[in-house]
Amino acid sequence: MHKIGIDLGGTKTEGILLDEKYDIIERKR
């Protein structure tokens, strides 16, 4: 899940905060 946040880069912090909802982050990709 943290890898997704790092992949986004700018949203790295948000990725960590939404660790539980990583699905939402993936949708942003």
C-alpha positions in Angstrom: 0.0 0.0 0.0 2.8 2.4 0.8 4.3 1.6 -2.6 1.2 3.1 -4.2 1.7 6.3 -2.3 5.4 6.5 -3.3 4.4 5.8 -6.9 2.1 8.8 -6.8 4.9 10.9 -5.4 3.0 14.2 -4.8 0.3 12.2 -3.0 2.7 10.1 -1.1 1.5 11.6 2.2 -2.1 11.1 1.2 -1.4 7.6 0.2 -0.1 6.8 3.7 -3.1 8.5 5.3 -5.4 6.5 3.1 -3.5 3.3 3.7 -6.7 1.6 4.7 -8.5 3.0 1.6 -5.6 2.4 -0.8 -8.3 1.4 -3.3 -9.3 5.1 -3.6 -5.7 6.1 -4.2 -5.5 3.4 -7.0 -8.5 5.0 -8.6 -6.6 8.3 -8.8 -3.9 6.6 -10.8 
